[in-house]
């Protein structure tokens, strides 16, 4: 059987369109269209299936960025109301990494919760096995007092251990219970997660839904195929961090059902699939700064294969060994990753600082467009100016472009 041939350029456009780029949805931030409202935020999160959470806010916390990249300047308090609510449309779980996801998809993760429970109970050396009484005490506290943040629970063990990021035993216990599904997210306050029992937070329709492990994997892989548009087995498996053996079995079923189709992309050496509803636009029009945890780039080997873009986040790299900077965001222009900028929101001074700017080898950066995007980004952050530090081969031209605005 001859497999349909998809060129690398077509694969890029399929993937970007599936992720919501090039849809003309930019808000009234200088790029046209109305300001995105709650409906647009909900539709985009549903399209993505999850929004990864990360606490670093030197520029902006990661979960705000994918929606800005796709929709333009939106009111971040709208997203807070949706994702930080005690009980609403979204919850949290370890889908890919820690992520916001629709409440309706929570039952798809019961198999993973069960695996965590089996692991914690089968290995006597785990912290959970050694601290059973603490876990039961935490459950009793939540049962008696309702949803609580870790910092609000009074216990002699509620003291951070080790360096500043070290968890107390209370926090560690709550996270164990969260992974196993015995507690769930009850929203956030000032970004700190609140924990509650499932019956205190989730609707009965969700609690009463049971999905087999195989069916859950098929559903997750179907969404991964739709969200990515096109991808190898490892690409699609990584979207929800599924094991290759489970992902392969699910893809086989989806292929037989006609939900996906096997294709070939020159240079892609592994089996590749495209979702049956994937769109192939003639061109992509996009100007975006991508979070390090955006689905376009979060699987680094996919980003390199698809865009020729080698990307590593350097937050945890000692400063003298950093190549590009501390919080570096890839720059998307149309269907290419053309450069990268290291951003910092200096909120006290009211300045968006471009700590470094680099162009990607073999790509041409439209400096005027990038400067305009940085201006819109600063305005979205409530900052009054953009300043470019003279570091990186793109910095001089970008500084001139910013001044010209």
N, C-alpha and C positions, 0 to 999 in steps of 0.2 A: 504494500500500500504506500503510495506517494504522500508524504506529509506536506501540508501547505508551507510555503516558504515565507518567512517574515523577515524583512531587512532589519538591521540594528536600528536604523533611524525610525522605522515604523514601530519597532518594539518600544522605543523611548516615548513616542507619542501615545501609544496605547497605554503605557504605564502612567504617564502624567495625566491623561484624560481620566483614567479610572480613579486617580487620586484627587480629582476635582480641580485640576489646573486647566486653564484655557477655556473656562466656561463663561467668561464675561461677568463674574460675580464680584469684582472688586468694588468695595464700598466708596462712599463719597469722601475720599481722602486725597482727592486730586486725581484719581484714576477713573472717576465716573461711577454712576449708579447710586442707589440709596444706601444708607448705612445698614449693614446686616443686622437683622433683628433675631429674636429668639427662634423663629421658625427656620431661618437659614443656618443658625448654629446647630439646631437639632438635626437637620437634614445632613449637614456635613459630618457630624459625629456618627450618625447612623451609617453614612457611606464608608467612613473609615473603620468603624466597628470598635474602636478604642482610641484613647488619647493617652500617651505615656506621660507619667508624672515624674518630675525631678525637682529637687528642692533648691538647686543652685539658681540664684537670682541676681547675679552680677549684671546681667542685662535684663532678662525677664525669665520667670519660671517657664519651663519648657512647654507645659500643657497649653499655654496661651498662644504659642507661636504657630502651630500648624493651621489654626483657623485664620489667623492674621495673614499667613502666606497665601491661603486660598481665597479668602473672602475680602481682605482688606481691613481697614480700621473699623473695629467693632467695639462696643462698650464691654470692657472686661468684667464689669459688675454683673452683666447678664450671664456670662459663663459661670461666675461665682454662684449666682442664684441657682443655676442648673446643677452644678457639680458639687457644691458645698452643702446642699440642702440635706436635712436630716433624713428625709425619705421623699424620693421623687423619681425622676426619670432615669437617673444614673446612680451607679454604685461603684465600688472599687474591687479589684482583685488583681492577682498576679497573672495577667494575660499579656504575653510578651514579657514586659517587666511590670512593676506597679503601674496601674492604669485606671482611668475612668472608663466605664463601659456601660451600655444600657442595662438597666435592671433585668429586662426580659431575657438577657443572655446569661444571667447568673447560673441557672441550672446546667448550662453547657460545661461548667467547670466543676461539677460535683465529683467527677471521676478524679480530677486532680486533687481535690480536697481529701478524697478517700486515700489517694496515694500518700499524701502527707501524713494522714493519720496512721496508716500502716507503717510508714517509715519511723515515725516518732515512737510508736509502741513496740516495734520489732527490734529496735536497737537500744540496748540498755545504756549505751554511752551518750545518748543525746541529752541535751539540756531538758527537753520536755519529759523524757522518761524519769529523770532524776528529780523533777519538780512537779509531779502530779498534784500534790496538795495545793501548791500555789495556783495551778490552773483551775482547780475546782473552786478555790476561794475567789478568784477573779470572776468566774461565772456567777457565783452566788452574789457578789457585789453588784454586778450588772443586773441580775435578776431583781435585786432588792431596790436598787437606786436608779435604774434606768440607764440609758446611754451615758457614757462618761469618757472623757479624755484621760490618757495615761497620767497626765500631770495632776488630775483632780482626784486620783485614788490615793487614799492615805494608807500607807503601809511602810514598815521599816525598811523594806527592800526597794522602795521607790526612790533610789539614789543612783545617779549616773555612775558608771564604772569606767575606768580607763580614760582615754582622751575625750575631747569635747563631744564627739559623735557617739560615745559609748552609751548603750542603752542600760536603763535600770532593769532589774528582774521583772518589775511590773510591765514595762514596755515590751520586754522580750516575751513574756507570757502572753500578752495580748496579741502580739504578732504571730505566735504559734497558733493561738486559737483562731486568728484571722485566716491563716493559711489553710487550716483544716475545716473552715466553714462553720465553726461553732460560735464565732462572732462575725459580724459584718460591719462595714463602714456605716456610721450614722452621720455622715457629713463631716465638715471641717470648720474650724474657727481659727482665723489667723494662720491658716494652712496646717494646723495640727489636727490630725484625724481623731474623730470621736468613734468609740466602739459601742456596739449594742448587740443584743441577742437577735438572731434572724427573725424570730417571731415578733420582736418589738419594732422592726424596721421594714421588712419585706412584705409585700402583699401575699395573701393566701394563694393566689393563682400561681405565683412564682414558687412559693414553698412547696406546693402540692405537685409541681412538675418534676417528673423523673425522666431522665434521658439516658439511654444506655451509652456506654463508653464509645462503642463503634459509631452510633448515630451522632454523638456529640462531635467526634472527630470529623465525620463527613460534613456536618454543618459548619464547623470552624474552617475546614479546608475550602468549602464552597465560598464562604465569605472572604477568605484570604485570596482566592482566585478572582473574585469580583473586585476586591479592593486593590489588588495589584494589577489586574487586567491581564498580565502575562508574567510568567515566571517559571523557573526551574522547580523541581521538587523541593530543593533546599530553600529556595526563596519563599515558596508558599508555606512550607513547614515552619519557617522562622517567624512568619507574621504573628502567630500565636505561640511560638516556641514549643512546637510539637516534635515528638521523636520521628525520625525519618521513616522508621518501619510503619508507624501508625499513619503518617501522612501518605506514604506510598499506597497503602491499602485503601485509604479514603479516596485518593485520586483515581485509583483503578475503578472504584464504584461510580465515581462522578463521571468518568470517561464513558463507561458503559451506559450511563443514564443520559448522556448527551449534554451534560452541564458544562463540560470543558472539551477542548479539542487539542490533540497533540500537534505541535508545529515544530518547525526547525528555524533557528536563527543562526546565521553564519557567525562563527566564533564562540557560540554558546555550546559547550561540549557536553552538557547534560540534558536529559529529557526535559522538554519545555511544553507548557500548556497555556492556552488562552481561554478565558471565560467566554461562554457563548454570547453574552451580551456586550462584550468589550467593544468599544468604539475606536475607530482609527481616524482621527481628524486629519485634515490635509495639513494643518499646521497648528502649533501651540503658541499662544500669546501669553506670556507670563513674566512677571517681575516679582521675585520672592527671595526672602532670606529664610533659610531652612534651619530649624532647630537641629542640634546634633541627634535628637531622638525623633526626627520626622521619619515616617515610613519610607520616604523616597531614599533616604541614606542610612537608615538604622542598621541595615544588613550591609556591612562595608564591602564585602566581596561583590554583592549585586551592584552597588554604586560604581565600583571600579569596572565591572563588566559592561554595564549599561551606559555609563557616562565617561569612562576613562578617568574617574575621579578617585584618587587614593586619599582616604580620609581617616584620621584618627583623632579622637578628642584628647586634648593635652592638659585637662584640668589637674590630673593626678601626676603629671610629669613635672619634675623640678624645673623651676623657671630657666636656669641656664641651659637646659636640654630641650626646651620647647623650640619647635621649628616655626610654627605659624602664630601661636598665641594661646591665651588661656581659654577664652570662650569663643571659639571660631565657628562662624555660620557659613555654610556654602551659599553661594549666590547663584540663583537660577534665573537665566534670561532665555525666554522661549523654551526650547527643548534641550538646553545645554547648561551644565554647571560650569560657569565661566571664571569663577574666582572664589575668594573667601575673605571674610572680614572678621576681625576680633573686636567685639563690641562690649561696651560697658555703659550702663546708665548711671551717670553722675547726678543723682536726684537732688543733692544739696546745691550743686551749682546750676542745675537745669540744663545740662549738656549731655548729648549722646556722643560718647567718645569712641572714635574708631581707632583702636589701639594699634592696629596693623591692617594692611590691605594688600592682597596678593591676587595676581591674575593667574589663571590656569594655563599651563603650557599648551600651545596649539589652539587656544581660544581667544576670541576678541571680546573685550568687555566694552559695552556701551556705557561709558562713564557718565554721560548725562542722565541716562535712565537710572543708573545705580545711585547717583547723587540725589535724584528726585525721590527714589525709594527710601533712602536714608532720611530725607526730610520728612516724608510721611510717617516713617517709623518713629522718629523723634516726637512728632506731634501726637502720635498714638500713645506714646509713653508719657505725655504731658511735659516734654522737654522743649526748651525754646531754641536750641541751637545744635548744630553738628560740628564737631571738631575732629580733624584727621591728624593723627600723629604720624610723623615721617618715618614709618617703618613698613617695609614691604615694597615690592616692585610696582605695585599699583598706587601706592600712597600719594606720590606727587601729583599724578593726573587726577586722582579722586579729590584731593584737597583743592585743586584748581576748579574742578567741577562743582564742588560744594560752594566755593566762594562765588562762582558765577550765578548760583541760584539766589 
